Each structure stands twice: as C-alpha cells, then as structure tokens.
C-alpha cells in the first residue's frame, strides 16, 4: 500500500511542469522565511510543552495499562475516578487560563510587578479549588463515584482509588500554577524535567505496588493511587527546586505576589469569570456525557477508559501548541504588536488541526499494537477500534475550535470563547448523548459519535470571529495604545477582502 502511494506521488510529480514545481518551492521558502520567528517560537515553546504534556498523559496511560490486568471492573472504575480528576482540572483551569493571559501580557510589556501580583492571585485561587476537591474525594468518595456509575462493584473500587488520589489534588494544582508561570515567561524546560521525574516515579511504583513485585505488597488499584500521589509530589518538588534556585525568579518574590490591589482583583476576576464559568460548566457537561457512557455496559466502560488514555496522548501534541499560542499571542498583545498576534492566531488555527490529523492517522495505523498493551476483551477491542476512527474525523475540528478559543483568551476576549464552549456542550452534545443513550437506547458507538456534533457547528462560527479580529483586547497600556491603529488595519483588510 505504501509503495503504491509513493509510486502515485512520484508519477504526479513527474507529470507537473518543472516551472510550476520551482515556483511552488520558491513560494514555500519565501513563506517560511517571512514567518521564521513564528515557526521558531513553535519549536522553542511548543515542542517542549508538547513533550511535557505527552509525559503527563502517560501517567493515566500507565495506570490504565497496569490496572487493566486486574479486570474490566478495575479498569473502568479507575477510568471513571479519573473523570472526577478531569472535573477538578476543568474547575481550576479557568483560573490558570486567565492567569496565563495576564502572565504572558505582563511578560510582553516587561511589567515584573504586575506579573508577580497576578501569579499570587492565580495561585491562591487555584489552591482553594484544589482543597475543595480533595475534601470531596477523601471524605465522600462513594458519593462521588455514584454520580458516574450505578454499578456497586465499580463504585467500591473507584472509591478506594479516589480516597488516596484525592490527597494529590492540592499538589497537582500548585504544580500547574508554577508551570503556567514558567511557560508564560518562556521557561519551558523546567516543567519538562519535572514531568520526566514524575513519569519515572509513577511507572516504577505502579510496577511495584499494583502487582506486588520485588517483595512489595500487591495493592491493586490502591497501589496505582499511591504511585500517582507520590509522582505528584515528585513533580512539585522538582518544579520548586529549579524555580527557587533562580534568585531573580518570580516564585521567590513572595511579598510581591500578595500585594494585590482592588483594580487588579477586579480586572482579574472580570477576565477570569467567563473562563471559570466556561470550564466549570463544560466540566459539568462532560460529567453528564460520562454519566451516560458509564451506563453502557462493562465492555463499553472499559473501552472508554482505554480510549481516554489514547486520546490523552493525541491531545498532548496539540496541547503543547495551544500553550505556545497563549504565550506567543499574549506576549505580542501585551507588547502592542497586535498585527503579529492576529497573524499568529490565523496560522495556529490551521497548523494545529493538521498536526492533530497526522497524529490521529498514526495512532489508527498503530491501533493493534496499542490495543495489545491493554489486553482488552474482544468486544472492548472492537469498540476502541471504532472509537479511534470516529475520533480521527472529529479531532481536527475539535482542536481547531480549542485553539481558537485559546487564542481569544490570550488576546483578552474571555466571554466569546465561553459562549461557544458552554453552548456547544450544554445545548448540543450533552442533550444529544443523554437522549440517544438513556432514552432512545441507540448502540454505544452512535451515542459516542453524537457527542462530537457540536464541533461541526462551532468551527464555522469561531473561524468567522477569528478573522474579524475583535477578540484582541489587551490588558497592558502598551497593548491598549495600539488598538486604534490595529482597528484601522482590520477595516482596510476587510474592505479589500470584500472587494476581492
């Protein structure tokens, strides 16, 4: 098959006039030369963060691989417990995203005091969320699992896992706050080092504690939870070690971090409120969807757990670019370079879906070896194969939508993205999945596929608003001073496009 494709490409190339090929090569070289800084930033910021995200995603993958040997119930229970962790992520990510916007824009305008204060406010707000979720997981784990599944055995196993993993939530949240600050100030290597240490710790302890190797007790899902808790601690220790060694680093400046002003608090929460509502309500929408998927049978439940682990690896590549976009666009907007921010946003909206599609195709081609790692039942394996094909079509649209919302936030427009995200999941995906899964009793794969219908609608609307450029609303004096000139540039550009 590959030889046939290569032969077709070679024949196509030979059939094209040499001049046309030369002209195309020249045009590509000129484009790469004109946007050299953009692609350098992608490589310098995006790739290390993508590697970090990939390593972070392997934490859940390693858990799923090693817990999978304990049976479908254990695998499904850990997968559902992981959805509560995802709800935690959704709850604090609004604060982290808002904070990243401030960090990057203050970094671009070289406002160290504003950066320190916004970090302190972000970190304190995120830690409050982390402690609330820790209390729910540690004290009320059975009630939490009851939200996701009505199977008593799955509830019991999941509660056992949650009671331990919940202790890691404040550690995870603090590590995320520090990582966001480091990435925004273009220090992307330290979070990568921390993730490497975390993954190695998690993998080693999982091997020791789940099955009981080298004389260690066989603790099953509790062993997986202990491994993840320890890995979270290692991740935070490495971050703090490197961050505190830098005498000029922002983490050390504790006094500056808590010198909040009323103006900063008001602006921070006004900007963050739509993102917080977005992530929280989106997390609730995901919960409503997972509630349906968790009631489709043991094989479907195990298939969802395996798919989520694979999906996390795919998302890792794209997530690195999304984080790079926040830094790049926020920095440009904060410095008053609004035309550059606008151009970068358009390029990222095309580049990210292309990369996502390439990764999805690779995963689909390697699906059999990947499935072999999980040792699923034949029915579960068949579900996962079909889910990956569905996701290969949906993922590029999903990542295109995600990157555009990310760009809106980085530019200072937080309400527009929230409207798209909340409306999409609460008005389209969650109702359709609940209708088809609980009332119409459609086959599992049709229920699964229906949750991506919102992406088709959103991609047209979000692209329209990206091209309009009105989402650039800087918070720094330098960015605000450049707004009038940028608006004039947009009017002229839109007129030319209308005439063409």
N, C-alpha and C positions, 0 to 999 in steps of 0.2 A: 504493500500500500504506500509506504513512504517513498520507495523507488519510483512508483508511478507518479506521485505528486511532484517529485523532483524533476522527472522527465517532462511533465507538462509545463512546469515553470521554465525549464531550460528552452523548450520549444517556443514558449510565449516570448521569452526574452530575445531569442534569435529572430523572431518574426517582427519585432519592433525596429523601426528605423534607428540607426546609431545616433542620429542627431537628437531624437526625442529622448533617448536614454541619457545622453550627455547633458541635455537641458534639465532633465529631472534630477540628475546628480548635483548639478550646479545649484539648482533651486534648494535642494535639501541642505547642501553645505552652507548656503547663504542663510537659510533659516536657523540652522544650528549655531552659526557664528553670531547672528543678531541676538539670539536668546541664550547665549553661552552662560551668562550668570544664572539664569533660571535653572538650567539643567545642572549646573554646578551645585546650586543650593539643594536641588532634589537629591543629588548624590551625597552631599555633605551632611544634610539634616535628615532627609527621608530614609535613606538606606539604613543608617544605624538604628533609627527608631523602628523601622520595619523589622530588623533583626531582633530588637528588644521585644517587640510585640509577638514575634514568632516564638521566641523563647518563653514568654509569659503564657502564650496559648498552649505550649507543650505541657504546662503544669496540669491543666484539665485533661489533656490528651493522655498523659502518663497515668493519671488517676483512672481514667476510663479503661485504658489498656490493662492495667493490673487488677482493677476491681472486676473487670469483665470475666476473669477466671472464677469469680465467686458466684456467677449465675446471672440470669436476666433481671431478677428482682433487685439484686445489689446494684447492678449497673444502672437500672432505671431509677433507683432511689437516689444514688449519688448524682445522677443527671438532674433530677428534679430539685434536689437540695442546691445544686449549682445554679438553678434558676432564681433561687432566693438571693444568692450572691450577686446574680445579674441585676436583681431589683435594687440591691444596695448600690451597685455601680451606677444604675440609672438615677438613683436619688442624689448621689454626690457629684455625678459627672456634670450636672448643670452648673454647680459651683466651680468645678475645675475648669470647665469651658469658659465661663465668664472670667475667671481669674486669668486664664491663659490669654484672653483678649487684652486685658489690662497689662499683663506682664510684657507681652510682645510689643504693644504700642508704646509703653513707657521705655522699653529697651530701645526701640527705634528712635525715640526722642531724647535718649540718654538722661532720663529722669530717674536717678537712683532712689531718691526718697519716695517717690510715688510707687516705684516697683516694690520696695520693701513693705510699705504700708498695705498695698493691695495683696501681697503674699500673706502677711499676717492675718488679714481679714478672711482671705480664702481658706487658709489652713484651719483657723478656729471654727469656721462654719462647717467645713467638711468633717472635722473631728466630732462635732456634735452628732452628725448623721451616723458616723461610724459606731459611736457608743449606743445609740438607739437600736440599731440593727443587732449589735452584739447582745444586748439585753433580750431582744425577741428570740434570737437563735439559741441562746444558752438557757434561758428560763422557760420559754414556751415552744420548744422545737416540735412537739407533737401537733400543736395547733397550726404552726406554720406549714408542716407537711400536709395537713388536712385540707389546706387551700388548693394544693396541686393535684392530689390524688385521693380517691376513696378506697384504695386497697390497703387493708390494715397492715399487711406484712411490709409493703413498700413504705408506709408511714413510719413503722417502727425502725426499720433500717435507716431511713433518711433522718429521723430524729437523733439517732445515735451518732450519725455523721455531723449533723448541724450543731449539736451541743459542744463539740470540740472545735470545729472550724469557725464557729462564731467568735471565739476568742481572738482570731486573727484579723477581724474586721477593722479595728482601730489601727493596727499595724499597716494593713493594706492602704487605708485612707491616707495616713501620714506619708507613706512612701509615694503615693500618687501625687500628693500636693508638692512634695520635693521634686519629683520627676518633671512635673509640669513647669515648675520654675526653671529647672536646669535646661529643659528643652527650649523654653522661650528665650533664654539667654544664650542659645546656640551651644550649650554644653551637653551634647547628646551621648558622649562616650560613657559617662559615669552611670546613667541608668542602664546602659547595655551591660557593663561589668556586673552591676547588681543583679540583673536578670540571669546572667550566666551562673553566678553563685547560687541563686535561688533554685534554678532548674536542677543543678547538680545535687543540691541538698535534697530536693523533693524526690528526685529519681532514686537516689541511694536509699533514703529512708523508706520509700514505698516498697522497694525490693526487700528490705529487711523486715518491715513491720506488717505488711499485708499477708504474706505467705509464711513468715517466720523463718528466715534464713540466717545462717551463721549463729545459731543459738538464740536469736531474738524471738520473742513471743509472737505467735500468729494472731494478729489483732483484727484482721479483716478490714471492714470499712473504717473502723476506729483508727487503725494504723495509717490508712490513707489520709484521714483528717489530721492526725498528729504530724505526719510528714508535711502537709500543706501549711500547718500552723508554724512549724519550725522554719520552713522555707520563707514564709512571710517575714519572720524575724531576721533571718539572714539578709534578705533583700533590703530591709530598712537599715540594718547595721552598716552594710556596705555603702549605701547612699549617704548616711550621716558621716561615715569615716572620711570619704572623699570630699564631701561638701564642707565639713568643718576644718579640713586641712588647709583650705584656701582662705587665707586671712582676710582677703578682700571680698569673700563670698557673701551673698545676701543672707544665707542661712544663719551666719554668726551674728548678724546685726539684730539681736532680739529687741532692743529698745526701740529701734526704728519700726519694727514690724507691728508694734501695738500703739503707735502714735496715730490713731485714727482720727479723722476729722468728720464732722457731720456731713460736709459736702462729699467726701469720699464714700462714706457709708451709704448715703442716699444714692449716689451715682452707681455704686457697685451693685446694690440690690435692685435698682431700677433696671439696670442692664441684665442682671442675672435672673430676675424674676421670671421672664418668659422662658429662659433656658431651663430653670429649675422646674417650672410647670411642665415644660416640654418633656424633660427626661423622666419626671415622676409619672406623669400621665401616660407617657409612652411605655414606661415600665409596667404600669397597670394594664395597658393594652396587651403587652407581651404576656403578662400573667393570665389574662383572660384567654389568650390563644393557647398557652401551655396547659391551662386547665382542661381545655378540650382535647389536646393531643395526649395528655396524660390519662385519658379515659378511653383510649382506642385499643387497649389490649397490651399484654406483656411484650409481644414481639414488636409492636409499633413503638412502645415506650422505650425499649432497648435501641431501636433504630434511631429514634430522636436523639438519644444520648450519644450514639456514635456519630450521627450527622453533626450535632452541635460541636463536637470535638474537631471534626474535619473542617467545619465552617470557620471555627476559630483560627485555624491555620491559614485559610484563604484570606480571611479578614485581616490577618496580621500584616500581609504585604500592603494592602490598601491602607490600613490604619497608620502605617508609617508615613505614607504620603499625606494623609489627612492631617497628621500632626505637623508635618513640614509646611503644609499650606497655612495652618494657623500662625506659625512663626513668620513665614515669608510675607503673607498678606498683612498680618498685624504690624510687623516691623515697617513695611512700606507705608501703610496707612498712618502709623504714628509719626513717621518722619515727614509726612506730607507728600509722598510720592504716590499719588492716587492713580495716575495713569498706569504706572507699573503694577500696582496692586490689581487693577481691573484686568490688565492683560494676563497676569499670572493666574487669576481666577478662571479665565476662559480656557487657558491651556491645561490647567489641572482638571477641569471638568471633562476634557477629552482624554487626557493621559490616564487618569485613574481607572475608568471603565475598561480601557484597552488592556491595562496590566491585569485587572481582575479577570477579564475573559481569558487571557493567556494562562493564568494560574488555574482557573477552573478547568480548562481543557486538559491541562497537565494532570490534575487530580483525577479527572474522569478516566484518562488513559491509564492511570496507575491504580484504579479503584480496587482491582482484585488483590494486589499485594497489600494495599492498605487495609482492606477488609480482613485479610488473613491475620493481621495483627490482633484483631479483636475477638477472633474465634466465635462469630455470631451463629445463631441457628440459621438454617436455610431461609426461613421466612423473613427473619430480620435482615439478612444479607440482601434479599431481593428488594425489600423496602429501601434500604440505603442506596442501592444502585439507581433506583428510580428517582429518589430524592436528589441525588447528585446531578442527574440530568436536568431535572426541573431547576435546580439552583444555578446550573451553568447558564441558563437563559435569563434567570431573574437577577443574578448577582451584578452584572454590569449596570443594569438600570438602578439597582439599589445603591451601588457605590457612587454612581453619578449623582443621585439625589443626596446622598450623605455628604459628599464633598462640597456640593453647592450650599447646603445648609451650614456646613462648617465654614465656608468662605463668608457667608452672610454674617456669622457670629464674629469672625476675626475682623471684619470690616466695621463692626459696631452695630449692625442691624440684627437684633436678637429676637424680635417679635415675629418677623416674617417666617423665619425657619420654624419657629414653634407652631405657628398656624398650620403649616404644611405637615409637620411631623404628627402633631396631635390629631388633626383632622383625618390624616391618612389612616392611622391605626384604629382610632376610636369610632370613626364614621364609616370606614370601609372594611379593613382587614378583620378586626375583632368581631363585628356583627356577622360578616360572611362566614367566618370559621365556626362561630357558635351555631349559626343557622344550619350549615351543612353538616357539622359534626354531631350536634346534640339533638337536632330536631328532624332533619331530613335523612340523617344516617347514611351519608354518602361514603364511598370507600375511602380509606385512610389517605391514599395518595392524592385524591381530588381535594380533600379537606386541607392537606398540607399545601398543595399548589395554590389554593384560593387565597392564602394569606399574602401572596405577592402581587395581587391585582392592583393594590394601591400604587405600586411603583410605576406602573404604566401611565397612570394619570398624572402623578407628581412630576415625572421627568419633563413633560412639556411645560407645565406651569413654572417650575423652578428655573428651567433654562431661559424662559422669557424674562424672568426677573433678574437673572444673572446678567443678561445682555443689556438690560435697562440701566444697570449701574447705580441705582439709587440706594443700594444696600451699604454703600461706603459712608459711614457716619463716625469719623474718628473721635476719640475722647481727649486727644492731646491738642494743645494750642497750635502746634505746627500742622497737624492734620486738618484742623478746622479752618486754618488760614488758607489752605489750598483748595477748599471746597468750591468756591465760586469759579475759579479757573477750570476745575475739573467738570463742573456742570456745563460750562460753555463748550468744553471739548466734546461732551456727550451729545449736546444739541446739534452741533455741526456734524458729528459722526452719524447720528440717526437720520439727519436730513439727507446726507449722501447716500445712505443705505436705502432710504425711501425712494430717492430718485432713480437709483440703480434698479 
